[in-house]
Amino acid sequence: MSDFGAVAAPTRSAKEQFDKQAAHYNAQWNTWSEETLSWILAHSGYQPTDKVLDIATGTGFTALAFAPHVAEVIGSDVSTGMLDQARKQAEEREITNATFTEAPAEALPFLDATFDIVTSRIAPHHFLDIQKFAAETARVLKPGGRLVLVDTSVPDGDIEAADWQNAVEVLRDPSHVRNYTPSEWRAIWEDAGLTVETIGDTGGGITIPLSDWIFKAGCTPEQAQQVRDQFANAPANVKAIYQIVEQANGETVFTWRRVAVRAVKP
């Protein structure tokens, strides 16, 4: 089995970080990544009889998007603050076939072969053990079930750019663990016993203003300055890969790469 465990433990848990961030998540976050939601819906092959699990559901954007199209959706997350927001959204939208439960991605409280579809969107880079997440996903999928995932990613073949991006992510959000390359993602799912049918990018990436990105994480002033310094002093190849640009108004924008995966359980 491939080893993807050589990462430092985060200094803040995802639960702590996202409980803190819950109030900061709003429609703007979704506009940054709405193309990824469209990709997941389009590649899931959903049917009216399907049961769907959305892992690391956050405030429920993905789970609630599936709800009108399937029989049942469960969203799981480690953050009680995020789950409270998801339940509120479901209630306000009068969605009755979506429920939310607290659970880590690496230890899902569901029986084997429960779900037709498992999704996870812009979240696995926070998971403490990516192999356990993949194994749990494979376990709870029915035979023929589909995994559809999109996450931020780093390029194959440029270790400096990958290391820089992961380091700046940790500065901004101490619960970040690691972004993986497309080649690593393929190996992760194949090691878990799934058949990878599609792997690639959903488009041109997620372009984000640096100030908003810092705000969403609830950074301290010291953290914020460290992050800004890293962007200002990034190597030329890093600036090119992540399209780091200082605009005329003084705002810095950048584009994080994404990886999109569809895999099927035999």
C-alpha positions as CSV (number, residue, x, y, z in Angstrom):
1,M,0.0,0.0,0.0
2,S,1.2,3.5,-0.8
3,D,2.2,5.6,2.2
4,F,0.6,9.1,2.5
5,G,1.0,9.4,6.2
6,A,4.3,11.4,6.4
7,V,2.7,14.7,7.5
8,A,2.9,16.6,10.7
9,A,0.0,16.6,13.0
10,P,-2.1,19.8,12.7
11,T,-1.7,22.2,15.6
12,R,-5.5,22.8,15.7
13,S,-8.1,20.1,15.0
14,A,-10.6,20.4,12.2
15,K,-13.3,20.5,14.8
16,E,-11.8,23.4,16.6
17,Q,-11.1,25.3,13.4
18,F,-14.4,24.8,11.8
19,D,-16.4,25.4,14.9
20,K,-14.6,28.8,14.9
21,Q,-15.2,29.4,11.2
22,A,-18.9,28.4,11.1
23,A,-20.2,31.9,11.4
24,H,-17.8,33.1,8.6
25,Y,-19.2,30.6,6.1
26,N,-21.7,32.2,3.8
27,A,-22.8,32.3,0.1
28,Q,-19.4,33.8,-0.9
29,W,-17.6,30.6,0.0
30,N,-20.0,28.7,-2.2
31,T,-19.4,31.0,-5.2
32,W,-15.7,30.2,-4.9
33,S,-16.4,26.5,-5.4
34,E,-19.8,26.3,-7.1
35,E,-18.3,24.8,-10.2
36,T,-17.1,21.9,-8.1
37,L,-20.6,21.3,-6.8
38,S,-21.9,21.2,-10.4
39,W,-19.2,18.7,-11.3
40,I,-20.1,16.4,-8.4
41,L,-23.8,16.5,-9.2
42,A,-23.1,15.9,-12.9
43,H,-20.7,12.9,-12.4
44,S,-22.6,11.2,-9.5
45,G,-25.1,9.5,-11.7
46,Y,-27.8,10.1,-9.0
47,Q,-31.1,8.3,-9.1
48,P,-34.3,9.0,-7.2
49,T,-33.8,5.9,-5.1
50,D,-30.2,6.7,-4.1
51,K,-28.9,7.1,-0.5
52,V,-26.1,9.6,-0.4
53,L,-23.4,10.4,2.2
54,D,-21.6,13.7,2.1
55,I,-18.4,13.5,4.2
56,A,-17.2,16.7,5.8
57,T,-20.4,18.3,4.8
58,G,-19.7,21.6,6.5
59,T,-22.8,23.8,6.4
60,G,-24.4,21.3,4.1
61,F,-24.0,22.9,0.6
62,T,-23.4,19.6,-1.2
63,A,-25.8,17.5,0.9
64,L,-28.7,19.9,0.4
65,A,-28.0,20.2,-3.3
66,F,-28.5,16.4,-3.7
67,A,-31.6,16.3,-1.5
68,P,-34.2,17.2,-4.2
69,H,-32.8,14.4,-6.5
70,V,-32.4,11.4,-4.3
71,A,-34.3,9.4,-1.6
72,E,-32.1,10.3,1.4
73,V,-28.9,12.3,2.2
74,I,-26.8,12.2,5.3
75,G,-24.1,14.8,5.9
76,S,-21.3,14.0,8.4
77,D,-18.8,16.4,9.9
78,V,-16.6,16.8,13.0
79,S,-17.8,20.4,13.6
80,T,-20.9,20.8,15.7
81,G,-21.0,24.5,14.7
82,M,-21.0,23.6,11.0
83,L,-23.7,20.9,11.5
84,D,-25.9,23.4,13.4
85,Q,-25.7,25.7,10.3
86,A,-26.5,22.8,8.0
87,R,-29.6,21.8,10.0
88,K,-30.7,25.4,10.0
89,Q,-30.4,25.6,6.2
90,A,-32.4,22.4,5.8
91,E,-35.1,23.7,8.0
92,E,-35.3,27.1,6.3
93,R,-35.5,25.4,2.9
94,E,-38.0,22.8,4.2
95,I,-35.8,19.9,3.1
96,T,-37.0,16.8,5.0
97,N,-34.8,14.0,3.5
98,A,-31.5,15.4,4.7
99,T,-30.0,14.6,8.2
100,F,-26.7,15.5,9.7
101,T,-24.5,13.6,12.1
102,E,-21.2,14.3,13.9
103,A,-18.5,11.8,12.8
104,P,-14.9,11.9,11.6
105,A,-14.1,10.9,8.0
106,E,-11.9,8.1,9.3
107,A,-14.5,6.4,11.5
108,L,-18.0,6.5,9.9
109,P,-20.8,5.2,12.1
110,F,-22.6,3.4,9.3
111,L,-23.0,-0.2,8.3
112,D,-21.1,-1.8,5.3
113,A,-22.7,-1.2,1.9
114,T,-25.1,1.4,3.0
115,F,-24.7,4.2,0.4
116,D,-25.1,4.4,-3.4
117,I,-23.1,7.6,-3.5
118,V,-20.4,9.1,-1.3
119,T,-19.3,12.7,-1.8
120,S,-16.7,15.0,-0.3
121,R,-16.0,18.5,-1.6
122,I,-13.1,20.8,-0.7
123,A,-12.5,19.0,2.6
124,P,-10.2,15.9,2.5
125,H,-7.0,18.1,2.9
126,H,-8.1,18.4,6.5
127,F,-8.4,14.6,7.1
128,L,-5.9,13.2,9.6
129,D,-5.6,9.8,7.9
130,I,-6.4,9.8,4.2
131,Q,-6.1,6.1,3.8
132,K,-8.6,5.4,6.6
133,F,-11.0,7.9,4.9
134,A,-10.6,6.0,1.7
135,A,-11.1,2.6,3.3
136,E,-14.2,3.9,5.2
137,T,-15.6,5.3,2.0
138,A,-15.1,1.9,0.2
139,R,-16.6,0.1,3.2
140,V,-19.9,2.1,3.3
141,L,-20.4,2.1,-0.5
142,K,-22.6,-0.5,-2.0
143,P,-21.2,-2.6,-4.8
144,G,-21.5,-0.4,-7.9
145,G,-21.6,2.7,-5.7
146,R,-19.9,5.9,-6.7
147,L,-17.4,8.1,-5.0
148,V,-17.3,11.6,-6.4
149,L,-14.8,14.0,-4.8
150,V,-13.3,17.4,-5.5
151,D,-10.5,18.9,-3.4
152,T,-7.8,21.5,-3.7
153,S,-4.7,19.9,-5.1
154,V,-1.0,20.4,-5.9
155,P,0.7,19.6,-9.1
156,D,2.5,16.4,-10.0
157,G,6.2,17.0,-10.7
158,D,6.8,20.2,-8.8
159,I,7.8,19.4,-5.2
160,E,8.7,23.1,-4.4
161,A,5.3,24.3,-5.5
162,A,3.5,21.6,-3.6
163,D,5.5,22.2,-0.4
164,W,5.0,25.9,-0.6
165,Q,1.2,25.6,-1.0
166,N,0.9,23.1,1.9
167,A,3.0,25.3,4.1
168,V,1.0,28.5,3.5
169,E,-2.2,26.5,4.0
170,V,-1.0,25.5,7.5
171,L,0.0,29.1,8.3
172,R,-3.5,30.3,7.4
173,D,-5.4,27.3,8.9
174,P,-3.6,25.1,11.4
175,S,-6.1,22.2,10.8
176,H,-4.8,21.8,7.2
177,V,-3.0,18.4,6.8
178,R,-2.1,18.1,3.2
179,N,-3.2,18.7,-0.4
180,Y,-2.4,15.7,-2.6
181,T,-1.4,15.4,-6.3
182,P,-3.6,13.8,-8.9
183,S,-1.3,10.8,-9.0
184,E,-1.5,10.4,-5.2
185,W,-5.3,10.5,-5.4
186,R,-5.4,7.8,-8.0
187,A,-3.2,5.6,-5.8
188,I,-5.3,6.3,-2.7
189,W,-8.5,5.1,-4.3
190,E,-6.9,2.1,-6.1
191,D,-5.4,1.1,-2.8
192,A,-8.8,1.2,-1.2
193,G,-10.2,-1.1,-3.8
194,L,-12.1,1.3,-6.0
195,T,-11.9,1.6,-9.8
196,V,-11.0,5.2,-10.8
197,E,-13.0,6.2,-13.8
198,T,-12.2,9.9,-14.0
199,I,-9.5,12.0,-12.5
200,G,-8.6,15.5,-13.5
201,D,-9.5,19.2,-13.0
202,T,-13.0,20.7,-12.9
203,G,-11.9,23.8,-14.7
204,G,-9.5,26.7,-14.2
205,G,-9.2,26.4,-10.5
206,I,-10.6,28.5,-7.6
207,T,-9.6,32.1,-7.9
208,I,-9.7,33.8,-4.5
209,P,-8.9,37.3,-3.1
210,L,-6.2,36.8,-0.4
211,S,-7.9,39.1,2.1
212,D,-11.2,37.1,2.0
213,W,-9.3,33.9,2.2
214,I,-7.5,35.1,5.4
215,F,-10.8,36.3,6.9
216,K,-12.6,33.1,6.3
217,A,-10.0,31.2,8.5
218,G,-10.4,33.7,11.3
219,C,-6.6,34.4,11.3
220,T,-4.9,36.5,14.0
221,P,-3.1,39.6,12.8
222,E,0.2,37.8,13.2
223,Q,-1.0,34.8,11.1
224,A,-2.4,37.1,8.4
225,Q,0.9,39.0,8.1
226,Q,2.8,35.7,7.8
227,V,0.5,34.5,5.1
228,R,0.8,37.8,3.2
229,D,4.6,37.7,3.4
230,Q,4.6,34.2,2.0
231,F,2.6,35.3,-1.0
232,A,4.6,38.4,-1.6
233,N,7.9,36.4,-1.5
234,A,6.8,33.3,-3.3
235,P,9.3,31.9,-5.9
236,A,8.6,32.8,-9.5
237,N,7.5,29.2,-10.4
238,V,5.1,29.2,-7.5
239,K,3.6,32.6,-8.5
240,A,3.1,31.2,-12.1
241,I,1.6,27.9,-11.0
242,Y,-0.9,29.5,-8.6
243,Q,-1.4,32.6,-10.6
244,I,-0.5,34.9,-7.8
245,V,-1.1,38.5,-8.9
246,E,-1.1,41.8,-7.0
247,Q,-3.9,44.0,-8.5
248,A,-3.9,47.7,-8.9
249,N,-6.0,48.2,-5.8
250,G,-3.4,46.4,-3.7
251,E,-5.4,43.2,-3.3
252,T,-3.6,39.9,-4.1
253,V,-5.5,37.2,-5.9
254,F,-4.5,33.6,-6.5
255,T,-5.8,30.4,-7.9
256,W,-5.8,27.0,-6.1
257,R,-5.7,24.0,-8.3
258,R,-8.4,21.3,-7.8
259,V,-8.6,17.6,-8.5
260,A,-11.9,15.9,-9.3
261,V,-12.3,12.2,-8.9
262,R,-15.1,9.7,-9.8
263,A,-14.5,6.1,-8.7
264,V,-16.7,3.1,-8.5
265,K,-16.8,0.2,-6.0
266,P,-16.6,-3.1,-8.0
